[in-house]
C-alpha cells in the first residue's frame, strides 16, 4: 500500500497528489502511521478526505480500501442509504456539509452503486493518494457513474479499462483480507482512521483525532473511562 507523509506536503492542502507519497517505512521515525479505511461508495469518506489538511499532527497515512457492504454484513447492520428516510437525510446532509466546507459535491446518478470493481482496481494499484482522490472526485465532485463510465474513470486513473488487475486472484484476496482485518480491528463503517489502535469514525471526527494526537492520555481520563464503563441496560429484540 502506498502511504502519504502529511508533514510539509501539498497533497493535504489543495487536494492534489503529494510528491511525498512514500512507502510505509520511509517516513521519519517519530511520525505515527494511520490507516484510513474507506469505500468510494461513501460520500462521507469523500468529505473526510477533503479535510485532511486539518489534521494537526504529522502522520504517515496508509489508504486502505475496504468493502463497506462486507463490514455491514459482519456487524449485522444496514447502511444509511438502505433506509428510505435516512437515505434522503444523508444526501442532504452531505450536500450541505460540502457547501459549508467549500468542497465540490454532485450526487452521482445512482446510489448506492456497486463499488467492487473500483475497489479492486484501487487495491491492485496500491491505493496511492493520487488514485484514491481521483476516484472520489470522479464520483462525488463530478457526479459520474463509476460503472457506466468505467473507461472514462480508468482513463482518469491512467489504466486501461480492461486492466487484468480486476480479475487478479491476489487483488481479490487482498480486498477481502483488508475488509476482514478491518472488521477484526473493530471497524464498523467508513471512513475510519485507526491510530495506535484507536478508531475515529466519520467525516466529523478530525477534531477528536487531533485531540488524541496531542494527548495520548485522552481516553484514559475520568469522563472517557466512565463512558467506556457504561453497561448495557436493555437489548432490543430483532
C-alpha positions as CSV (number, residue, x, y, z in Angstrom):
1,X,0.0,0.0,0.0
2,X,1.2,3.5,-0.8
3,X,1.3,5.9,2.1
4,X,1.4,9.6,2.4
5,X,3.6,11.7,4.7
6,X,1.3,14.6,5.8
7,X,4.3,16.7,7.0
8,X,5.0,19.6,4.7
9,X,3.1,18.2,1.8
10,X,0.8,20.0,-0.6
11,X,-1.5,16.9,-1.0
12,X,-3.4,17.7,2.2
13,X,-3.8,21.4,1.3
14,X,-5.0,21.5,-2.2
15,X,-6.3,18.1,-2.9
16,X,-3.6,17.2,-5.4
17,X,-1.4,14.1,-5.1
18,X,1.6,14.7,-2.9
19,X,5.0,14.3,-4.3
20,X,5.9,12.9,-0.9
21,X,3.7,9.8,-1.2
22,X,6.0,7.1,0.1
23,X,6.3,3.6,1.2
24,X,5.3,2.7,4.8
25,X,8.8,2.7,6.4
26,X,10.1,5.9,4.6
27,X,8.6,8.4,7.0
28,X,10.6,9.9,9.9
29,X,10.8,7.6,12.9
30,X,8.9,10.0,15.1
31,X,5.8,10.1,12.9
32,X,2.8,7.8,13.6
33,X,1.2,5.7,11.0
34,X,-2.5,6.0,10.5
35,X,-4.7,3.6,8.5
36,X,-7.6,5.3,6.6
37,X,-10.3,2.7,5.8
38,X,-12.6,3.8,3.0
39,X,-15.0,2.8,0.4
40,X,-15.7,5.0,-2.6
41,X,-19.4,4.4,-2.1
42,X,-19.4,6.7,0.9
43,X,-19.9,10.4,0.4
44,X,-18.8,10.9,4.0
45,X,-15.4,9.3,3.0
46,X,-15.1,11.9,0.2
47,X,-15.9,14.7,2.6
48,X,-13.4,13.3,5.2
49,X,-10.6,13.1,2.6
50,X,-11.2,16.7,1.6
51,X,-10.5,17.8,5.2
52,X,-7.1,16.1,5.7
53,X,-5.4,19.5,5.7
54,X,-7.0,20.0,9.2
55,X,-5.0,17.1,10.7
56,X,-2.8,18.9,13.2
57,X,0.0,16.4,13.7
58,X,2.2,14.9,11.0
59,X,1.1,11.4,10.1
60,X,2.1,8.7,7.6
61,X,-1.3,7.8,6.2
62,X,-1.9,4.4,4.6
63,X,-5.0,4.3,2.4
64,X,-6.9,1.1,2.9
65,X,-9.8,0.2,0.5
66,X,-12.5,-2.0,2.2
67,X,-15.9,-3.2,1.1
68,X,-18.4,-1.3,3.2
69,X,-21.1,-3.9,2.5
70,X,-18.7,-6.5,3.9
71,X,-18.5,-4.5,7.2
72,X,-22.2,-4.2,7.3
73,X,-22.6,-7.9,6.8
74,X,-20.1,-8.6,9.5
75,X,-21.8,-6.4,12.1
76,X,-25.3,-7.2,11.0
77,X,-26.2,-3.6,10.3
78,X,-27.6,-1.5,7.4
79,X,-26.1,1.4,5.6
80,X,-27.6,4.8,5.7
81,X,-28.8,4.5,2.1
82,X,-30.8,1.4,2.9
83,X,-33.4,3.2,5.0
84,X,-35.5,5.5,2.7
85,X,-36.0,8.4,5.2
86,X,-32.4,8.2,6.3
87,X,-31.2,8.0,2.7
88,X,-32.7,11.4,1.8
89,X,-31.4,12.9,5.0
90,X,-27.9,11.6,4.4
91,X,-27.7,13.0,0.9
92,X,-29.0,16.4,2.1
93,X,-26.5,16.4,5.0
94,X,-23.6,15.7,2.6
95,X,-24.6,18.4,0.1
96,X,-24.9,20.9,3.0
97,X,-21.6,19.8,4.6
98,X,-19.8,20.1,1.2
99,X,-21.3,23.6,0.8
100,X,-20.1,24.7,4.2
101,X,-16.7,23.3,3.5
102,X,-16.4,24.9,0.1
103,X,-16.0,21.4,-1.4
104,X,-17.4,20.5,-4.8
105,X,-20.2,17.9,-4.4
106,X,-22.5,16.4,-7.0
107,X,-24.6,13.3,-6.3
108,X,-23.9,10.5,-8.8
109,X,-27.0,9.4,-10.8
110,X,-27.2,6.1,-8.9
111,X,-26.6,5.5,-5.3
112,X,-25.9,3.1,-3.8
113,X,-23.9,1.7,-6.7
114,X,-21.7,-1.4,-6.8
115,X,-18.1,-0.2,-5.8
116,X,-16.5,-3.6,-6.1
117,X,-14.7,-3.2,-9.4
118,X,-13.3,0.2,-8.4
119,X,-12.2,-1.0,-5.0
120,X,-10.4,-3.9,-6.7
121,X,-8.7,-1.5,-9.0
122,X,-7.5,0.8,-6.2
123,X,-6.3,-2.3,-4.3
124,X,-4.4,-3.5,-7.3
125,X,-2.8,-0.1,-7.8
126,X,-1.7,0.0,-4.2
127,X,-4.2,2.8,-3.3
128,X,-1.9,5.8,-3.7
129,X,-3.4,9.2,-2.6
130,X,-3.5,10.4,-6.3
131,X,-5.6,7.4,-7.4
132,X,-7.8,7.4,-4.3
133,X,-8.6,11.1,-4.7
134,X,-9.1,10.9,-8.4
135,X,-11.7,8.1,-7.9
136,X,-13.5,10.1,-5.2
137,X,-13.5,13.2,-7.3
138,X,-14.9,11.3,-10.3
139,X,-17.9,10.1,-8.3
140,X,-18.6,12.8,-5.8
141,X,-17.2,16.0,-7.2
142,X,-18.2,15.4,-10.9
143,X,-21.2,13.2,-10.0
144,X,-20.4,10.5,-12.5
145,X,-21.3,6.8,-12.5
146,X,-18.2,4.8,-12.0
147,X,-19.6,1.7,-13.6
148,X,-21.5,3.2,-16.6
149,X,-18.4,5.4,-17.3
150,X,-15.8,2.9,-16.5
151,X,-13.5,3.7,-19.5
152,X,-13.5,7.4,-18.6
153,X,-12.7,6.6,-14.9
154,X,-9.9,4.3,-15.9
155,X,-8.5,7.0,-18.2
156,X,-8.6,9.4,-15.2
157,X,-6.6,6.8,-13.2
158,X,-4.2,6.1,-16.1
159,X,-5.0,2.5,-16.6
160,X,-6.7,0.6,-19.4
161,X,-10.4,-0.2,-19.0
162,X,-9.6,-3.9,-19.4
163,X,-6.8,-4.0,-16.9
164,X,-6.1,-7.5,-15.6
165,X,-6.0,-6.2,-12.1
166,X,-9.7,-6.7,-11.8
167,X,-9.6,-10.4,-12.1
168,X,-6.2,-11.0,-10.4
169,X,-6.8,-13.5,-7.6
170,X,-4.2,-11.8,-5.4
171,X,-6.1,-8.5,-5.7
172,X,-9.4,-10.1,-4.9
173,X,-7.8,-11.8,-1.9
174,X,-6.2,-8.5,-0.8
175,X,-9.5,-6.6,-0.8
176,X,-11.2,-9.4,1.1
177,X,-8.4,-9.7,3.6
178,X,-8.4,-5.9,4.1
179,X,-12.1,-5.9,4.8
180,X,-11.8,-8.9,7.2
181,X,-8.9,-7.3,9.0
182,X,-10.8,-4.0,9.4
183,X,-13.7,-5.8,10.9
184,X,-11.4,-7.8,13.2
185,X,-9.9,-4.4,14.3
186,X,-13.4,-3.2,15.3
187,X,-14.1,-1.1,12.2
188,X,-17.8,-0.9,11.6
189,X,-18.1,1.8,9.0
190,X,-16.3,4.2,6.6
191,X,-14.5,6.5,6.8
192,X,-12.4,5.4,9.7
193,X,-9.0,6.4,10.8
194,X,-7.0,3.9,13.0
195,X,-4.2,5.4,15.1
196,X,-2.4,3.5,17.8
197,X,-5.4,1.0,17.8
198,X,-7.9,3.8,18.4
199,X,-10.7,4.3,15.9
200,X,-12.0,7.6,14.6
201,X,-15.1,7.0,12.5
202,X,-16.9,9.6,10.4
203,X,-16.2,12.7,8.5
204,X,-16.7,14.8,11.6
205,X,-14.0,13.2,13.9
206,X,-10.9,15.1,12.8
207,X,-11.1,17.3,15.9
208,X,-11.4,14.3,18.2
209,X,-8.4,12.7,16.5
210,X,-6.4,15.9,16.7
211,X,-7.1,16.0,20.5
212,X,-5.9,12.4,20.8
213,X,-2.8,13.1,18.7
214,X,-2.0,16.0,21.0
215,X,-2.6,13.9,24.2
216,X,-2.5,10.2,24.2
217,X,-4.0,10.1,27.7
218,X,-7.3,11.4,26.3
219,X,-9.1,8.2,26.5
220,X,-7.8,7.3,30.0
221,X,-9.2,10.5,31.6
222,X,-12.2,10.1,34.0
223,X,-15.0,11.2,31.7
224,X,-13.8,8.9,29.0
225,X,-13.3,6.0,31.4
226,X,-16.9,6.4,32.7
227,X,-18.1,6.5,29.1
228,X,-16.3,3.2,28.4
229,X,-17.6,1.6,31.5
230,X,-21.3,2.2,30.8
231,X,-23.2,-1.1,30.9
232,X,-26.0,-2.2,28.6
233,X,-29.3,-1.7,30.2
234,X,-31.6,-3.3,27.6
235,X,-31.1,-5.2,24.4
236,X,-33.7,-4.7,21.6
237,X,-35.1,-7.9,20.2
238,X,-34.9,-8.1,16.4
